[in-house]
């Protein structure tokens, strides 16, 4: 029987789990019949226990509200009656149905067995580009609004509206997409078979919308038409071009009602253009509020079109790439009076391969839930995406592992004769980039291209590198290497034992034993031995480092143990044991490659294998060879003296996760030879390139030639004196005398005291994950109520973007962050009123890379603190300071717990490297009173 009735339910409860004796305090139900909302019901329920303050704060439901309400038992029969012959719908079905059935069983009734639809799951599948799937955020994204968020009936009502929107979207999908979803449906939480069948019946004519979708090999995807680039001849001078944009009644003023000219913005545009024309390099520090993106885009567009030569723009963060593509470049297209093209180009691993995806869709046998969900998300996304860039959407955590199997990295090299060639997202991205005036890319691909004879990016002579303070580290990372046991096991699992891998489907019954005596039994033994050798090696490394670091419990800023690891730093006897283990492992790896090459040769006449699997098979062999090369470089070959090797170990999660790294300690010569000597003009810009108004540090570290270099500082247009107070307490415990616990306690007390003044809205920046974790725990203990939402990076689940959104969603939030929160996080307006810097951001002296760089400087008779440690700390401090003021109307306080900024001789390097602000150095209590007056 096909059900047409849907009952949407939402519950408010005293806690998260019925197993902990949590109870329902409010139930809201909305009934849908024939796609119309026909009835709404809600009631308070007496939980027979006190409602926690946090729940009251969240829902506004008090103990008085429920004291005279009926008990669940009194309403149970009516509730069950409403669910007769219906679907049960909820936003996170397991939660609501779990509570409902627990209460039904407790009251002596039979639990519900209705077919269910989970709108979280369905939203993830049908709206893959949504920023979040929390009820409030997905409904806001779709323009569905709450009357009373976190109240049962209101939540049930918007969930009902959400479901109707989801159903409407489902019925608009092309037939091929629906048919593929129907094959995946048995693994979903939601019972969607009837809806999918009905949708397919309505769209039973294939190629449902030829103008909108293209189809090939059972897949439907968005129709994309390549554009033809217009040829332009620019006669306008650059000065007239800027006048037309920046000056009074210019095109920029016409775009904004309250336009305020920023003199520094035009100054930066002129500096960039001067560097282009004179074929010089430039360092441009553009402080907060300059509008540097627009300032460099305008001369870049003019130069590219005028000279008919593309210009590369490289960023470090995907956030800035998105901002450029979605905000800045569309603005430039409006304010210049000639057309131009901009394209985004990333590495192959970012793009979906339709060929690989089509193949994986036909192999469902061993898919777990996350893989099935990922396939469903990708199927719908294909009907929407123009780029095929996976960064457009959110996948389940393990979905990214699956994506490695279906990215352009995994596909065979396509030539023009392949039927898949015309549908390749990566090929299309390269084609777009090839005809574009501006190519937006990232530092990672820029460096990969640079160190591989410039074969990944289209030819260019001029490049703008934004967020340039990250170039040194990115170049070192991409010139170095990384190896870890998780990746090594993943590669082996791609081929696996004979009974659990697809490769051997081709062998059984086809492959005859040769004189090499190959057998499946021998293969299984080899796979097992190789995995055991990997485990033995990494367990030995883990045990050795654990023993060496027994007394030293310091962690990296992401919570990992770090240890400088090489022939010189490990005891000779231990190094000998390690190299023996490595040699054994390499022996097994070479046997694997040999046997795989035999298999490949035996299948070279199998059309299905050559067509579908051979490229992945070859890729596995190449990965195995890469592992051999990395093992040899890390353990068996004497590295260049200017390299550093180190090991990192997670202290949580998978206990034996071990990561090995090797990087050059100085990339100045590499960059000098491979970038600055080969390119006509390299523009490096950031808000933080100087220390005490000097570019000397960044010039030395990057190897910039001074004879071809322009430097320019563009001051912020903001009035920091009027917008910021810098508060530095003089009564904090001195941490260098071992008062870590006292320091953390003083920090936590200051956080709560300031939170009272600013009503939360605080970002607290730590340099140590360990200190963050201890502070979070202490704050939880001393907070007497749930007045503030406390969010801790690495403790509260979610990405940096998710944590930021959660912070902005709650009125009284305190966000504790480490390294990645020091920059690239924009929280404008009243959402952020207080920035606390717990410690000056010096790199720990035992950090492997810093230690190696420092040692080299000392051996050269130079001052490692002044030439390395201090400049790095000042630049990071400037980044952290810049989180607070993001517009001319922002206002707030910066509270720096670390008294070294006023006591130490080097403290002025920090205070003289930021805009001029009012600095107060007094007791914590006095400063808090001052902050109260400020607000």
C-alpha positions in Angstrom: 0.0 0.0 0.0 1.4 3.4 -1.0 1.2 5.8 1.9 0.2 9.4 1.3 0.2 10.5 5.0 3.3 11.9 6.6 3.6 12.8 10.3 6.4 15.2 11.1 7.6 15.1 14.7 9.9 17.2 16.9 10.6 16.7 20.5 12.1 18.9 23.3 13.7 16.8 26.0 15.6 17.2 29.3 18.8 15.8 27.7 20.3 13.9 24.9 19.6 10.3 25.7 16.7 8.2 27.0 19.3 5.7 28.3 20.3 8.4 30.9 16.6 8.7 32.0 16.1 11.9 29.9 12.4 12.6 29.2 10.3 14.4 26.6 9.0 17.8 27.8 7.2 18.9 24.6 6.0 17.2 21.5 5.0 18.9 18.3 3.5 17.0 15.3 2.5 18.3 11.9 0.4 16.1 9.6 0.9 16.2 5.8 -1.6 14.6 3.4 -1.3 14.8 -0.4 1.5 17.3 -0.1 -0.6 19.7 2.1 -0.2 20.5 5.8 -3.6 19.5 7.2 -3.2 19.5 10.9 -0.8 20.6 13.8 -0.7 19.2 17.3 1.5 20.1 20.3 1.6 19.5 24.0 3.8 19.9 27.0 4.6 16.7 28.9 5.5 16.4 32.6 8.9 14.7 32.7 8.5 14.1 36.5 12.0 15.6 37.0 13.6 19.0 36.9 14.5 20.6 33.6 18.2 21.5 33.5 19.0 25.3 33.2 20.7 24.8 29.8 17.6 23.3 28.3 15.4 26.1 29.7 17.9 28.6 28.3 17.8 26.8 24.9 14.0 26.2 24.7 12.5 28.8 27.1 10.5 25.8 28.7 10.5 26.2 32.4 9.5 23.8 35.2 6.4 25.9 35.7 5.4 25.2 32.1 5.3 21.4 32.6 4.3 21.0 36.2 0.6 20.7 35.4 1.1 19.0 32.0 0.0 15.4 31.3 2.4 12.6 31.6 3.5 10.8 28.4 1.5 7.7 29.5 -1.7 9.8 29.3 -1.1 10.8 25.7 0.6 7.6 24.4 -2.5 6.1 22.7 -3.4 9.4 20.9 0.1 9.7 19.7 0.1 6.1 18.3 -3.2 6.7 16.6 -1.8 9.8 14.8 1.0 7.6 13.4 -1.3 4.9 11.9 -0.6 4.3 8.2 1.9 7.1 7.9 5.5 7.9 7.4 7.4 9.3 10.4 9.5 12.3 9.5 12.0 14.1 11.7 15.1 16.1 11.4 17.5 13.4 12.7 15.1 10.5 13.0 17.2 8.3 15.3 17.0 11.0 18.1 13.2 11.6 17.9 12.2 8.0 17.2 14.6 6.7 19.9 13.0 9.0 22.5 9.4 8.3 21.4 9.9 4.5 21.3 11.6 4.5 24.7 8.7 6.4 26.2 6.2 4.0 24.5 8.0 0.9 25.8 8.2 2.5 29.3 4.5 3.0 29.3 3.8 -0.6 28.2 3.1 0.1 24.5 4.6 -1.4 21.3 7.3 0.7 19.7 6.5 2.3 16.4 7.7 0.5 13.2 6.6 3.1 10.7 8.6 3.8 7.5 10.8 6.9 8.2 12.2 9.8 6.4 15.2 11.7 7.9 15.3 15.3 6.6 18.9 15.6 7.6 19.9 12.8 5.4 17.6 13.9 2.6 18.9 17.5 2.8 22.5 16.3 2.6 21.7 14.4 -0.6 19.5 17.0 -2.3 21.2 20.2 -1.3 24.9 19.2 -1.3 26.0 22.9 -1.5 24.2 23.9 1.7 26.6 25.4 4.3 25.1 23.4 7.2 22.4 20.8 7.8 21.3 22.0 11.3 17.6 22.7 11.1 17.9 26.5 11.6 20.6 26.8 9.0 19.3 24.6 6.3 15.8 26.2 6.5 17.4 29.7 6.5 19.4 28.6 3.4 16.1 27.6 1.7 14.1 30.6 2.9 12.0 28.7 5.4 11.7 30.7 8.7 10.9 29.8 12.3 8.5 31.5 14.7 10.2 30.0 17.7 13.4 28.0 17.1 14.0 25.2 19.6 10.3 24.8 20.3 8.7 21.5 19.2 5.7 22.7 17.1 7.7 25.5 15.4 10.5 23.0 14.6 8.1 20.4 13.4 6.3 22.9 11.2 9.5 24.1 9.5 10.6 20.5 9.2 7.3 19.8 7.4 8.0 22.7 5.0 11.5 21.5 4.5 10.3 18.0 3.6 7.9 19.4 1.0 10.7 21.5 -0.4 12.9 18.4 -0.5 10.2 16.3 -2.2 9.7 19.0 -4.8 13.5 19.0 -5.5 13.5 15.2 -5.7 10.8 15.2 -8.4 12.8 17.7 -10.5 15.8 15.4 -10.8 16.5 13.7 -14.2 15.5 10.1 -14.6 19.1 8.7 -14.7 19.8 10.4 -11.3 16.6 8.9 -9.7 17.4 5.5 -11.1 20.9 5.5 -9.6 19.5 6.8 -6.2 17.0 3.9 -6.3 19.9 1.4 -6.5 21.5 3.1 -3.4 18.2 3.5 -1.4 18.3 0.2 0.5 21.3 1.6 2.4 19.7 4.9 3.4 18.2 5.6 6.8 15.1 7.0 5.0 12.5 4.8 3.3 12.5 6.5 -0.1 11.7 3.6 -2.5 8.1 4.7 -3.1 8.9 8.4 -3.6 11.8 7.5 -6.0 9.5 5.1 -8.0 6.8 7.7 -8.2 9.4 10.4 -9.3 10.7 8.0 -12.0 7.3 7.2 -13.3 6.7 10.9 -13.8 10.1 11.3 -15.5 10.0 7.9 -17.2 10.9 9.6 -20.5 14.7 9.6 -20.4 16.6 12.8 -21.2 13.9 14.7 -19.2 15.3 18.1 -19.9 17.8 18.1 -22.7 18.4 21.8 -22.4 19.4 21.5 -18.8 21.1 18.1 -18.5 23.5 16.0 -20.5 23.6 12.2 -20.1 26.2 9.6 -20.8 26.7 6.0 -19.6 23.8 6.1 -17.1 24.8 9.5 -15.5 23.0 12.8 -15.8 24.9 16.0 -15.3 24.5 19.7 -15.8 24.8 20.9 -19.4 27.9 23.1 -19.7 28.7 25.2 -22.8 32.2 26.4 -23.4 32.3 30.2 -24.1 34.5 31.8 -26.8 36.9 34.5 -25.5 36.4 38.0 -26.9 39.5 39.6 -28.3 40.0 43.1 -26.9 42.2 46.1 -27.8 42.6 48.5 -24.9 43.3 52.1 -25.9 42.8 53.7 -22.4 45.8 54.7 -20.4 46.2 53.1 -16.9 45.8 56.5 -15.2 42.5 57.2 -17.0 41.4 53.6 -16.3 42.0 54.1 -12.5 40.4 57.6 -12.6 37.3 56.1 -14.2 37.0 53.6 -11.3 38.3 55.2 -8.2 37.7 59.0 -8.5 34.5 61.0 -7.8 31.5 59.7 -9.8 33.6 56.8 -10.8 32.2 53.3 -11.4 33.2 52.1 -7.9 31.2 54.9 -6.3 28.2 54.0 -8.4 28.2 50.5 -7.0 28.0 51.5 -3.4 25.5 53.8 -1.7 28.0 54.9 1.0 31.2 54.7 -0.9 34.3 56.1 0.8 37.5 56.5 -1.3 40.5 54.8 0.2 43.7 56.5 -0.9 45.8 53.4 0.0 43.7 51.3 -2.4 44.7 53.3 -5.5 48.3 53.6 -4.2 48.5 49.8 -4.1 47.0 49.5 -7.6 49.6 51.9 -9.0 52.4 50.0 -7.2 51.4 46.7 -8.7 51.1 48.2 -12.2 54.5 49.9 -11.9 56.1 46.5 -10.9 54.4 44.8 -13.9 55.6 47.5 -16.4 59.2 47.7 -15.0 59.4 43.9 -14.7 60.3 44.1 -11.1 59.0 42.1 -8.1 57.1 43.8 -5.3 56.4 43.4 -1.6 53.1 45.1 -0.6 51.9 45.1 3.0 48.3 46.2 2.9 46.8 46.6 6.4 43.3 45.7 7.3 40.7 47.7 5.5 42.8 48.6 2.5 40.7 46.5 0.1 43.9 44.8 -1.3 42.0 42.2 -3.3 40.4 44.8 -5.5 43.6 46.9 -5.4 45.6 44.1 -7.1 42.8 42.7 -9.3 42.4 46.0 -11.2 46.0 46.3 -12.5 46.1 42.5 -13.1 43.0 42.7 -15.3 44.3 45.7 -17.2 47.7 44.2 -17.7 46.4 40.8 -18.8 43.9 42.2 -21.4 46.3 45.0 -22.6 49.2 42.7 -23.1 47.1 39.6 -24.0 49.0 37.5 -21.4 47.5 35.7 -18.5 48.3 36.5 -14.9 48.3 34.0 -12.1 46.7 34.9 -8.7 47.6 32.5 -5.9 46.0 32.4 -2.4 46.7 30.2 0.6 43.2 29.7 1.8 40.2 28.4 -0.1 38.2 31.1 1.8 40.0 33.8 -0.1 39.7 31.9 -3.4 35.9 31.8 -2.8 35.9 35.5 -1.9 37.8 36.4 -5.1 35.6 34.3 -7.4 32.2 35.1 -5.8 32.6 38.7 -4.7 35.7 40.5 -5.9 35.9 39.4 -9.6 32.1 39.9 -10.2 32.6 43.5 -8.8 35.5 44.1 -11.1 33.4 42.9 -14.0 30.9 45.6 -13.2 33.3 48.5 -12.7 35.6 48.0 -15.7 34.3 48.8 -19.2 35.7 45.8 -21.0 35.1 42.0 -20.8 37.7 39.6 -19.3 37.7 36.0 -18.2 38.8 34.6 -14.8 39.2 30.9 -14.1 39.9 28.7 -11.0 42.5 25.9 -11.4 43.4 23.4 -8.7 45.2 20.1 -8.6 43.7 17.0 -10.2 42.7 15.6 -6.8 40.0 18.3 -6.4 38.0 17.3 -9.5 35.5 14.5 -9.9 36.2 12.0 -12.6 32.9 11.0 -14.3 34.6 7.9 -15.7 35.7 6.6 -12.3 32.5 7.6 -10.6 30.4 5.7 -13.2 32.5 2.7 -12.6 32.2 2.9 -8.8 28.4 3.3 -9.1 28.3 -0.1 -10.7 30.1 -1.7 -7.7 27.9 -1.5 -4.6 28.7 -4.8 -3.0 31.0 -3.6 -0.1 29.7 0.0 0.3 29.1 1.1 3.9 26.6 3.8 4.8 29.0 6.8 4.4 30.1 5.6 0.9 26.5 5.1 -0.1 25.6 8.6 1.2 28.6 10.1 -0.6 27.6 8.5 -3.9 24.0 9.9 -3.5 25.4 13.4 -2.8 27.7 13.3 -5.8 24.8 12.1 -8.0 22.7 15.1 -7.2 25.7 17.5 -7.2 26.4 16.4 -10.8 23.1 18.0 -11.9 24.2 21.3 -10.4 28.0 21.7 -10.7 29.8 23.5 -13.5 33.3 22.9 -12.1 33.3 19.4 -10.6 35.4 20.8 -7.8 34.8 18.9 -4.6 35.4 22.0 -2.5 31.9 23.2 -3.5 30.2 20.6 -1.2 30.4 18.8 2.2 30.9 15.1 2.3 30.8 12.7 5.2 34.2 12.4 6.9 35.0 9.0 5.2 33.4 10.3 2.0 36.7 12.1 1.2 38.5 8.7 1.3 36.0 7.5 -1.3 36.5 10.6 -3.3 40.2 9.7 -3.8 39.0 6.7 -5.8 36.8 8.9 -8.1 38.9 12.0 -8.5 40.7 13.0 -11.7 43.9 11.8 -10.0 42.6 8.2 -10.2 41.4 8.3 -13.8 43.4 7.0 -16.7 45.1 9.7 -18.7 42.3 10.7 -21.2 43.1 11.5 -24.8 40.8 13.1 -27.3 39.7 9.7 -28.6 38.2 8.7 -25.2 34.4 9.1 -25.0 34.9 10.5 -21.5 37.3 13.2 -22.7 34.6 15.8 -23.4 33.1 15.2 -20.0 36.3 15.6 -17.9 35.9 18.3 -15.3 39.7 18.6 -15.0 40.3 18.9 -18.7 37.5 21.5 -18.9 39.1 23.4 -16.0 42.5 23.4 -17.8 40.8 24.5 -21.0 39.1 27.4 -19.2 42.3 28.4 -17.5 44.2 28.3 -20.9 41.9 31.0 -22.3 41.5 33.0 -19.2 43.0 36.4 -18.5 43.3 35.7 -14.7 43.9 32.2 -13.3 43.0 31.8 -9.6 45.0 29.0 -7.9 46.5 28.1 -4.6 50.1 28.1 -3.2 50.1 24.3 -3.2 49.6 24.0 -6.9 51.8 27.0 -7.6 54.7 25.3 -5.8 53.9 21.9 -7.3 54.1 23.5 -10.7 57.3 25.4 -9.8 59.1 22.3 -8.6 58.0 20.1 -11.6 59.2 22.2 -14.5 56.0 24.3 -14.8 53.9 21.5 -16.2 50.7 21.9 -14.2 49.7 25.6 -14.8 49.4 27.3 -18.2 52.5 29.4 -19.1 52.7 32.7 -17.3 55.2 35.5 -16.7 53.5 37.5 -14.0 52.0 36.3 -10.7 50.3 37.9 -7.7 50.8 35.9 -4.5 48.3 36.9 -1.8 48.7 35.7 1.8 52.4 35.7 0.9 53.5 35.1 4.5 52.6 31.4 3.9 54.8 31.0 0.7 57.9 29.9 2.5 56.2 27.1 4.5 54.1 25.9 1.5 57.3 25.8 -0.7 59.1 23.8 1.9 56.3 21.4 2.3 55.9 20.7 -1.4 59.7 20.4 -1.9 59.8 17.9 1.0 58.0 14.7 1.6 55.4 13.1 4.0 54.8 9.4 4.8 52.5 7.9 7.4 51.2 4.4 8.3 47.5 5.3 7.6 48.3 6.2 4.0 50.5 3.1 3.5 47.7 0.8 4.8 45.2 2.6 2.6 47.3 1.9 -0.5 47.5 -1.8 0.4 43.8 -2.0 1.1 43.1 -0.7 -2.4 44.4 -4.0 -3.7 44.0 -6.2 -0.6 43.8 -9.9 -0.2 42.4 -12.2 -2.9 39.0 -12.6 -1.3 38.3 -8.9 -0.7 39.5 -7.1 -3.7 38.1 -6.5 -7.2 41.4 -6.9 -8.9 41.4 -10.6 -8.4 37.9 -10.9 -10.0 39.8 -10.8 -13.3 42.4 -13.3 -12.3 40.4 -16.3 -11.0 39.7 -18.6 -13.9 41.8 -16.6 -16.3 45.3 -16.5 -14.9 47.3 -19.7 -15.3 50.3 -20.2 -13.0 53.6 -19.3 -14.7 57.1 -20.5 -14.0 57.2 -17.7 -11.4 54.9 -19.9 -9.3 52.5 -17.0 -8.7 49.4 -18.0 -6.6 46.7 -16.3 -4.7 47.9 -18.0 -1.5 51.3 -16.5 -2.1 49.8 -13.1 -2.8 47.7 -13.2 0.4 50.8 -14.1 2.4 52.7 -11.2 0.8 50.0 -8.7 1.6 49.8 -9.9 5.2 53.6 -9.8 5.7 53.8 -6.3 4.2 51.1 -5.0 6.5 52.7 -6.6 9.5 56.1 -5.0 8.6 54.4 -1.6 8.3 52.8 -2.1 11.8 56.1 -3.3 13.3 58.1 -0.3 11.9 55.6 2.4 13.0 55.0 0.7 16.4 58.7 0.7 17.0 58.9 4.4 16.1 56.0 5.2 18.3 57.5 3.3 21.3 60.9 4.9 20.8 59.6 8.5 20.7 57.2 7.8 23.6 60.2 6.7 25.7 62.3 9.6 24.6 59.5 12.1 25.4 58.4 10.5 28.6 59.2 13.6 30.7 58.3 16.1 28.0 54.5 16.3 27.6 54.4 19.4 25.4 52.3 19.1 22.3 52.1 20.9 18.9 49.3 23.4 18.4 47.1 20.6 16.9 47.7 18.2 19.8 50.5 16.1 18.4 53.8 15.0 19.9 56.7 16.1 17.7 60.2 14.7 17.6 63.2 15.5 15.4 64.0 12.2 13.9 67.1 11.3 11.9 70.3 9.3 11.9 71.9 12.1 13.9 69.2 12.4 16.6 68.5 8.7 17.2 70.7 6.3 19.2 73.0 4.4 16.8 71.7 1.0 17.9 68.1 2.0 17.5 68.8 3.5 14.1 70.4 0.2 13.0 67.2 -1.7 14.1 65.0 0.8 12.2 67.0 0.6 9.0 66.8 -3.2 9.1 63.1 -3.0 9.4 62.9 -0.4 6.6 65.0 -2.7 4.3 62.7 -5.6 5.0 59.6 -3.5 4.2 61.1 -2.3 1.0 61.8 -5.9 0.0 58.2 -6.8 0.4 57.1 -3.7 -1.5 59.3 -4.6 -4.4 57.7 -8.1 -4.4 54.3 -6.6 -4.5 55.2 -4.4 -7.5 56.7 -7.4 -9.3 53.5 -9.5 -8.8 51.3 -6.6 -9.7 53.2 -6.2 -13.0 52.7 -9.9 -13.7 49.0 -9.5 -13.2 48.9 -6.4 -15.3 50.7 -8.2 -18.1 48.4 -11.2 -17.9 45.3 -8.9 -18.3 46.6 -6.7 -21.1 44.2 -8.3 -23.5 41.1 -8.1 -21.3 39.1 -5.2 -22.7 37.1 -4.6 -19.5 40.3 -4.4 -17.4 42.1 -2.0 -19.8 39.0 0.2 -20.1 38.0 0.4 -16.5 40.7 -0.6 -14.0 44.2 -0.5 -15.5 44.8 3.2 -14.7 43.9 2.6 -11.0 46.1 -0.5 -11.0 49.0 1.4 -12.4 48.4 4.2 -9.9 48.6 1.7 -7.1 52.0 0.5 -8.4 53.2 4.1 -8.6 52.0 4.7 -5.1 53.9 1.7 -3.8 57.1 2.9 -5.6 56.6 6.4 -4.0 56.5 4.7 -0.6 59.8 2.9 -1.4 61.4 6.2 -2.6 60.2 8.0 0.6 61.4 5.3 2.9 64.8 5.3 1.3 65.1 9.1 1.5 64.0 9.2 5.1 66.1 6.3 6.4 68.7 5.0 4.0 70.1 8.0 2.1 72.1 10.8 3.7 69.9 13.9 3.4 71.2 17.3 2.3 72.6 19.2 5.4 69.8 21.8 4.9 67.0 19.4 5.4 65.1 18.6 8.6 63.3 15.3 9.4 60.8 14.9 12.1 58.0 12.6 13.3 54.6 13.5 14.7 52.2 11.3 16.7 48.5 11.8 17.5 47.7 11.8 21.2 44.1 11.0 20.6 42.1 9.0 18.1 44.0 6.2 16.4 46.7 5.8 19.0 49.4 4.5 16.6 49.0 7.2 13.9 52.6 8.3 13.1 53.6 10.8 10.5 57.1 11.2 9.0 58.2 14.5 7.4 61.3 15.9 5.6 61.6 19.5 4.5 64.3 21.9 3.4 65.2 24.4 6.2 65.8 27.2 3.7 63.9 27.7 0.5 65.4 31.1 -0.4 67.8 29.7 -3.0 65.1 27.4 -4.4 62.6 30.3 -4.8 65.3 32.7 -6.0 66.2 30.3 -8.8 62.9 28.7 -9.7 60.5 31.7 -9.2 62.1 35.1 -9.0 64.8 34.5 -11.6 62.3 32.9 -14.1 59.3 35.3 -13.8 59.1 38.9 -15.1 57.2 40.1 -12.1 56.1 38.5 -8.8 53.9 40.6 -6.5 53.8 39.4 -2.9 51.1 40.9 -0.7 49.6 40.3 2.8 48.4 42.3 5.8 51.5 41.0 7.6 54.9 41.1 5.9 56.9 43.5 8.1 58.4 43.6 11.5 58.7 47.1 12.9 58.1 48.5 9.4 61.0 46.5 7.9 60.7 43.9 5.1 64.2 42.5 5.7 63.0 39.3 7.3 60.7 38.3 4.5 63.2 39.3 1.8 65.9 37.0 3.3 63.6 34.1 3.9 62.1 34.1 0.4 65.4 34.9 -1.5 64.0 38.1 -3.1 66.6 40.0 -5.3 66.8 43.5 -3.8 68.0 44.9 -7.1 64.7 44.1 -8.7 62.4 44.8 -5.8 59.7 47.4 -5.0 58.5 47.6 -1.3 55.4 49.4 -0.2 53.4 49.7 3.1 49.7 50.7 2.7 48.3 51.9 6.0 44.8 50.9 7.3 42.0 53.5 6.8 40.5 52.5 10.1 40.9 54.7 13.2 42.3 52.1 15.6 42.8 54.7 18.3 39.1 55.2 18.5 38.1 51.6 17.8 40.5 49.5 20.0 41.9 49.4 23.5 44.9 47.1 24.1 44.8 45.8 27.7 47.8 44.1 29.3 47.5 42.9 33.0 50.5 43.4 35.2 49.5 40.8 37.9 49.4 37.5 36.0 51.6 34.7 37.3 55.0 34.5 35.6 54.9 31.3 33.5 58.6 30.9 33.2 58.9 30.0 36.9 56.8 26.9 36.4 53.4 28.5 37.3 51.6 26.9 34.3 48.5 25.9 36.4 48.3 29.3 38.0 48.6 31.0 34.6 45.8 28.9 33.2 43.6 29.6 36.2 44.3 33.4 35.9 43.5 33.2 32.2 40.3 31.3 32.8 39.1 33.8 35.4 39.9 36.7 33.1 38.0 35.0 30.3 34.9 34.8 32.5 35.2 38.3 33.9 35.6 39.8 30.4 32.7 37.7 29.1 30.5 39.4 31.7 31.5 42.7 30.2 31.2 41.8 26.6 28.3 39.3 27.0 30.5 36.6 25.5 31.4 37.4 21.9 35.0 36.5 22.7 37.7 34.8 20.6 40.6 33.5 22.8 43.8 32.6 20.9 46.2 30.0 22.3 49.6 29.0 21.0 49.4 25.6 22.7 46.7 23.0 22.2 47.6 21.6 25.6 46.9 24.9 27.3 43.7 25.3 25.3 42.5 21.9 26.4 43.3 22.5 30.1 41.6 26.0 30.0 38.5 24.5 28.4 38.3 21.9 31.1 38.8 24.4 33.9 36.2 26.8 32.4 33.7 24.0 32.3 34.3 23.4 36.0 34.1 27.0 37.2 31.2 28.1 35.1 28.3 27.8 37.5 25.6 27.8 34.9 25.2 27.5 31.1 25.2 31.2 30.6 27.9 31.0 27.8 28.3 28.6 24.9 31.9 27.4 25.2 33.5 26.2 21.9 36.9 24.7 21.9 38.9 23.9 18.7 39.8 20.2 18.7 37.3 19.6 21.5 34.0 20.8 20.1 33.3 18.7 16.9 33.4 20.4 13.5 35.7 22.2 11.1 37.0 25.7 11.6 34.2 27.1 9.5 31.6 25.1 11.4 33.0 26.3 14.8 32.9 29.9 13.6 29.3 29.5 12.5 28.3 28.0 15.8 30.1 30.9 17.5 28.1 33.4 15.5 24.8 31.5 16.0 24.8 31.9 19.8 24.5 35.3 21.4 26.8 34.5 24.3 29.7 32.5 22.9 33.3 32.0 23.8 35.6 30.5 21.2 38.9 29.0 22.1 41.2 28.5 19.1 44.8 27.7 18.2 46.9 28.1 15.1 44.3 28.2 12.3 42.2 30.8 14.2 45.0 33.3 14.2 44.2 34.3 10.7 41.7 34.0 7.9 38.7 34.2 10.3 36.4 37.1 9.7 33.8 37.8 12.4 32.7 41.4 11.7 30.4 43.6 13.7 29.1 42.9 17.2 29.6 39.1 16.9 33.1 39.7 18.1 33.8 42.3 20.8 36.8 40.9 22.6 40.0 39.3 21.4 42.2 37.6 24.0 45.8 36.6 23.2 46.9 34.1 25.9 50.6 34.0 25.0 52.8 35.8 22.4 52.9 33.4 19.5 56.6 32.3 19.6 57.3 28.9 18.0 58.2 26.3 20.7 62.0 26.1 20.8 61.8 22.3 20.4 59.6 22.5 17.3 61.6 20.3 14.8 61.7 22.8 11.9 62.4 25.8 14.1 65.1 23.9 16.0 66.8 23.0 12.7 66.6 26.5 11.3 67.8 28.0 14.5 70.8 25.6 14.7 71.8 26.6 11.1 71.7 30.3 12.0 73.8 29.7 15.1 76.4 27.8 13.2 76.6 30.8 10.8 77.2 33.1 13.8 73.8 34.7 13.5 71.2 35.5 16.2 68.4 32.9 15.7 66.0 34.7 18.1 66.2 38.1 16.3 66.4 36.7 12.8 63.9 33.9 13.0 61.9 33.5 16.2 60.9 37.1 16.8 60.0 38.0 13.2 57.8 34.9 12.9 56.1 35.7 16.3 55.5 39.3 15.3 53.9 38.4 12.0 51.6 35.8 13.6 50.8 38.3 16.4 49.8 40.9 13.7 47.5 38.2 12.1 45.9 37.5 15.4 45.4 41.2 16.2 43.7 41.7 12.9 40.9 39.3 13.8 39.1 42.0 15.9 38.6 45.1 13.6 37.2 44.2 10.2 35.3 47.4 9.3 35.2 51.1 10.2 32.3 50.5 12.6 33.8 47.6 14.6 34.8 48.3 18.2 36.4 46.2 20.9 39.2 45.3 23.2 42.3 43.2 22.8 43.4 41.6 26.1 47.0 40.2 26.1 47.7 38.0 29.1 51.5 37.8 28.3 53.3 40.6 30.1 56.5 40.1 28.0 54.9 42.5 25.5 55.7 45.3 28.0 58.4 43.8 30.2 60.8 42.3 27.7 63.2 44.4 25.6 61.8 42.9 22.4 58.2 43.7 23.4 58.2 47.0 21.4 58.7 45.0 18.2 55.1 43.7 18.8 53.5 47.0 19.8 55.3 49.0 17.1 54.3 46.5 14.4 50.5 47.1 14.8 48.5 50.3 14.2 48.7 52.9 17.0 46.2 52.1 19.7 45.6 53.1 23.3 47.7 50.6 25.5 46.8 50.1 29.2 49.0 48.1 31.6 47.4 47.7 35.0 45.9 45.1 37.3 43.4 42.7 35.8 40.6 44.1 37.9 41.3 47.7 36.9 41.5 46.7 33.2 38.1 44.9 33.4 36.6 48.0 34.9 38.1 50.0 32.1 36.6 47.6 29.6 33.2 48.0 31.2 33.5 51.8 30.7 34.6 51.2 27.1 31.4 49.3 26.3 
